[in-house]
Amino acid sequence: MTNFFTHKFRKKSPIEIIGIIIFGALFITGLAILFGFVIMWLWNWLMPEIFGLTTLTYWQAVGLFILLRILIGGCGGSGSKKSNKKCDKDNKTDFSKWKHYDKFWKEEGDKYYTQYVDKKTNPNQDNPQKTDLE
């Protein structure tokens, strides 16, 4: 990551770098303010009418946004060194093998699916349709 920044800022003057940092900070602050107002507007428009809940103030909406981000943040780029191993694994999944999925399903999938359903619906019986899959 340091090589990326070194490469991107190699031909920039210190004033340009400071300008980029200040613009980035203002942009992020503006987005945070906008998210707070959008959440407050949507909540106050929908929740009292649908569920009979009270309205939110701006700071309650920001707090709700932060709480939801913590609870269901998922694999978003938080920028921290601690990373969720499951998320890292999911992001590096090789999707090139999926090009064979449709062809497999047309040729063999229905047969294996039928065997699977038979096995799940009749777990105590020996399945007469066993193949080399098991």
Summary of the structure (lengths in Angstrom):
residues: 134
radius of gyration: 26.2
end to end distance: 45.7
largest distance: 76.6
contacts: 239
relative contact order: 0.05
helix: 69%
strand: 0%
